[in-house]
């Protein structure tokens, strides 16, 4: 299996969910999109700015 895609801020966000397909592809799903239409379901990567970013618990700041 290859390295995960460079997803920018999503990589450390508590709202990110990595979705893997049966064909081996993976996508970064923004769970905020379920409640708020301002957030795209599958954002264009890498995400470098996001007002809804919330650091995942246990993630160190870089």
N, C-alpha and C positions, 0 to 999 in steps of 0.2 A: 504494500500500500504506500502511496506517495505522501509527501509532506502536506499538511493542511494548507488551505489557501491563505494568503496574507489578507487578513480582513480588517486591519487597523483597529479602531476603537471597539468594534464588535467582539474582538477576541477576549477583552476583559469585562464585557458588559453582562450584567445579570439577566438581561432580556434576550440574549442571543441563544438560539438553539441550532445546533448543526444537524442538518437533515441529509441523510445519506440515501442514495438510490441503490437499487439492486444492480445497476450497471457500474457502480464504483464511484460515481460523482458525489460531491458533497456541496451543499449550499448553506449559507448563513441566513437563517430565518429570524426576523425581528418580531418577538412576541408582543411588543408594544403595538404592532399593527392590528392586532385583534381588537383593541379597544379604542385606538386613536388613528383615524385615517391619514393624519399628517406623516405617519411613518410608513415607508414602503415595506411590504411583506418580505421581499428579498432585495435589500439595498445594494446599490452599485458599490463594488469593493475596489480599493480599500476605503473604508469610512474614516475620514480624518477630522470631521466635526459633526457632533450630534448633540442637540439640546437635551435629549432624553437619556443620554448615557449615564448609567449607574454602575459603579465598579462592583464586580462580583465579590461576595464575601470571601476573604482569604487571599484575594489578589493583591500583590504588591504594586505600588505605583512605580512607573518607570520614569 
